[in-house]
């Protein structure tokens, strides 16, 4: 994978000198773009909006707005949490890059090395190796294998794109599938090496009416069944052979309209 211009977090992750306000407001302000559950054992919910990040542990009592600090863009596009790191919250912004809190939202840092001038479209982490973090932006794709301290950009055969969805196979977490909604050359790409090398799995001969894929989900009961939401042609089901993560480059999944 290609190294970013700045890979050392010590040079690019200034601590945001702020804490959560602790004050509750009765309603969220702004357009809600993304939701996620907290993993701190308190059954909370996080709401990312164009006016900031909100958290509630009891919807009848209101919401707490997370304070990122001065100069941080509060337009939130992505939020990610993991049960393996219950105190860690990842947030993707419009122009301030990736933010991370490692103390349950009390303080925040910028994840240096990942893009900080373009919108962050998606964030996901390995369900077995929580230090493996993946970030899709409106232009490219990043991966970290040390919990966000350093980052690498893209990987072999993965083009520029707006990477709006990231799936990780729970049965083989080296397999990552991403989708791009880029108008000129969107599509679905797969790696079986945790991001080092990629191949396209929605080939031109499949004649998918819209190759701009905005969203994907994996069947929780069958990792060989993936559903893809396209720009203008509905939802498609991608059916793969068992053990597809180890398939050869010549093997292709079957894509059907659902």
PyMOL commands that set and color helices and strands:
alter all, ss='L'
color gray80, all
select helices_A, chain A and resi 9-12+204-206+244-246
alter helices_A, ss='H'
color red, helices_A
select strands_A, chain A and resi 2-3+15-16+24-25+32-37+45-49+52-56+63-65+76-82+85-93+98-101+108-110+120-125+133-137+141-144+152-153+163-168+176-180+187-191+199-200+213-218+225-230+235-239+254-257
alter strands_A, ss='S'
color yellow, strands_A
deselect
rebuild
show_as cartoon
